[in-house]
């Protein structure tokens, strides 16, 4: 049974049972990049529920454990020492509306976040992101500052968008 939600100006139909079943059985993604310090830091913060409230509220509503993100991208550390990430969680269902009219939905995932946006719904076309997730699906993607949790030094620098 599909339930209708609105996430970040997107209307979506979600199969909660399928989504929750997949996450209950899934281990966090284990690809080669997961050994990187930036991904380990994100997972440590997520496991302690130290993500922003707007992220945790949506994940709780969907029954998704925060530490089981299906894609994690370190954007950079800004001049104030804030660590920026983009990360997503796969959701069973469909995006019903919300794409910008002039943007092809197939390339939407490759576009940068609109300035000031905290999240969006996309269809990530990469076959390596949660390859066992049932169809149809979409990704709930977030942009956030995540605290540095590791005893290792913070990464410096990053995406030029942080300095504009």
PECORJO-V159358 format. One record per helix or strand. SS is the DSSP state (A for helix, B for strand). FROM is the first residue (numbers start at 1). TO is the last residue. Records with the same first field share a line. If there is no record, write none. Layout:
SS=FROM-TO, FROM-TO
This chain:
B=2-7, 10-15, 71-77, 83-97, 119-122, 137-145, 157-158
A=16-25, 32-35, 37-47, 53-62, 66-68, 108-110, 160-163
